[in-house]
Amino acid sequence: MQARAWHSGCFRAAVIGTLALAGCSQEQTGGAGEPTRGEKETESVADIGHQEVGEASWYGPGFQGHATANGETFDQHGLTAAHPNLPMGTEAKVTNLDNGKEVDVTINDRGPYAENRVIDLSRGAARKLDMVESGTAQVKIETEPSAATRP
């Protein structure tokens, strides 16, 4: 009888240990459909979208016809922008927080290189935001998750 009780106790301990390990491993690898911790760290802006507020400036005449960071020819009248780390080709909505005007731009360059700026807009984009005269404006930058990653 004692051997049976000992065997039963060992079996319970093994089951409890297995369940505890399974619980730990579930937490480490993520639940059903959830990325692991490592995957969460590597999610890109395209996967999750982006929102940022700060000062924008614009650039144009001195760069007209020069190559942008992605190799395109810069057109100051286009609706493009330079951002320090959004992926090239990202579509972003930029809103002038002073007047509520919005413009959709495509990121095709790197910058801005002036301190405390979050984005450099082409002259065409700056015109849509009514900030050509002032040179700078407080803006909100928003991107949507890519179509491939939306639920």
C-alpha positions as MATLAB code, in Angstrom:
seq = 'MQARAWHSGCFRAAVIGTLALAGCSQEQTGGAGEPTRGEKETESVADIGHQEVGEASWYGPGFQGHATANGETFDQHGLTAAHPNLPMGTEAKVTNLDNGKEVDVTINDRGPYAENRVIDLSRGAARKLDMVESGTAQVKIETEPSAATRP';
ca = [
       0.000    0.000    0.000;
       2.814    2.392    0.841;
       4.480    1.709   -2.511;
       1.237    2.528   -4.308;
       0.833    5.801   -2.345;
       4.469    6.704   -3.107;
       3.997    5.906   -6.822;
       0.766    7.946   -6.928;
       2.542   10.882   -5.244;
       5.391   10.723   -7.774;
       2.872   10.645  -10.619;
       1.105   13.752   -9.262;
       4.420   15.565   -8.868;
       5.380   14.677  -12.438;
       2.022   15.931  -13.790;
       2.250   19.158  -11.787;
       5.862   19.669  -12.914;
       4.919   19.072  -16.550;
       2.033   21.524  -16.331;
       4.252   24.122  -14.673;
       6.850   23.753  -17.424;
       4.161   23.968  -20.091;
       2.891   27.164  -18.478;
       6.378   28.670  -18.464;
       7.029   27.662  -22.013;
       3.689   29.141  -23.148;
       4.653   32.462  -21.529;
       8.067   32.443  -23.238;
       6.804   31.624  -26.712;
       3.599   33.646  -26.630;
      -0.002   32.487  -26.709;
      -1.831   31.309  -29.767;
      -1.047   33.693  -32.598;
       1.037   36.011  -30.418;
       4.660   36.736  -31.321;
       7.460   35.751  -28.983;
       9.325   38.396  -27.046;
      12.065   38.369  -29.662;
       9.504   38.870  -32.425;
       7.923   41.777  -30.555;
      11.294   43.502  -30.450;
      11.674   43.185  -34.214;
       8.227   44.427  -35.212;
       8.682   47.147  -37.779;
       6.951   50.471  -38.185;
       5.215   48.995  -41.231;
       3.758   46.260  -38.991;
       2.453   48.463  -36.187;
       2.141   51.979  -37.564;
       3.796   55.090  -36.202;
       2.730   58.297  -34.480;
       5.011   61.204  -33.642;
       4.644   64.889  -32.765;
       7.329   67.526  -33.219;
       8.677   70.335  -35.337;
       8.739   70.018  -39.117;
      10.751   72.066  -41.574;
      10.857   72.045  -45.364;
      13.499   71.901  -48.061;
      13.395   72.575  -51.754;
      15.277   74.801  -54.185;
      18.835   73.854  -53.224;
      18.055   70.139  -53.563;
      15.921   70.218  -56.730;
      17.049   67.474  -59.119;
      19.492   65.865  -56.666;
      19.252   62.212  -55.683;
      17.319   61.391  -52.523;
      18.419   58.684  -50.087;
      16.368   56.061  -51.935;
      17.823   57.067  -55.312;
      14.855   59.033  -56.658;
      15.372   62.491  -58.133;
      14.143   65.102  -55.663;
      11.174   67.147  -56.877;
      10.557   70.060  -54.526;
       6.978   70.339  -55.802;
       6.154   66.698  -55.014;
       4.588   65.402  -51.823;
       7.597   63.734  -50.239;
       9.531   63.931  -46.987;
      12.773   63.072  -45.245;
      12.548   61.173  -41.962;
      15.391   59.750  -39.848;
      14.098   56.181  -39.584;
      10.724   55.504  -41.223;
      11.233   52.948  -44.005;
      11.655   54.297  -47.529;
       8.352   54.316  -49.365;
       6.288   54.703  -46.195;
       3.110   56.711  -46.716;
       2.581   59.166  -43.860;
      -0.128   61.655  -42.997;
       1.329   64.906  -41.665;
      -0.992   67.334  -39.846;
      -0.083   70.959  -39.082;
      -1.200   71.260  -35.448;
      -1.528   75.064  -35.692;
      -4.103   75.095  -38.505;
      -5.348   71.495  -38.860;
      -4.245   71.172  -42.506;
      -3.095   67.711  -43.601;
      -0.982   66.239  -46.380;
      -0.088   62.678  -47.349;
       3.613   62.265  -48.135;
       5.921   59.444  -49.156;
       9.201   59.027  -47.267;
      12.002   59.018  -49.867;
      14.891   60.707  -48.063;
      16.768   60.834  -44.751;
      16.819   63.802  -42.442;
      16.163   66.280  -41.007;
      19.635   67.235  -39.943;
      18.620   70.331  -37.966;
      18.395   69.695  -34.237;
      14.932   69.169  -32.711;
      13.172   68.509  -36.027;
      11.199   65.322  -36.669;
      10.596   65.578  -40.425;
      11.711   67.614  -43.451;
       8.945   68.128  -46.000;
       9.251   68.949  -49.676;
       8.172   72.475  -50.608;
       5.000   71.034  -52.191;
       4.040   69.299  -48.930;
       4.905   72.412  -46.889;
       2.663   74.477  -49.173;
      -0.281   72.117  -48.481;
       0.300   72.621  -44.748;
       0.557   76.404  -45.181;
       4.015   76.547  -43.577;
       6.240   77.814  -46.397;
       6.377   81.367  -45.008;
       7.069   80.371  -41.409;
       9.564   77.658  -42.405;
       8.581   75.369  -39.544;
       5.434   74.059  -37.869;
       4.395   71.739  -35.082;
       3.089   68.583  -36.758;
       1.750   65.145  -36.053;
       3.078   62.305  -38.247;
       0.955   59.176  -38.593;
       1.396   55.945  -40.524;
      -0.957   52.988  -40.778;
       0.090   49.365  -40.366;
       0.834   47.795  -43.730;
      -2.091   46.092  -45.491;
      -0.302   42.743  -45.233;
      -0.259   42.886  -41.417;
      -3.728   44.305  -40.725;
      -6.192   41.850  -39.182;
];
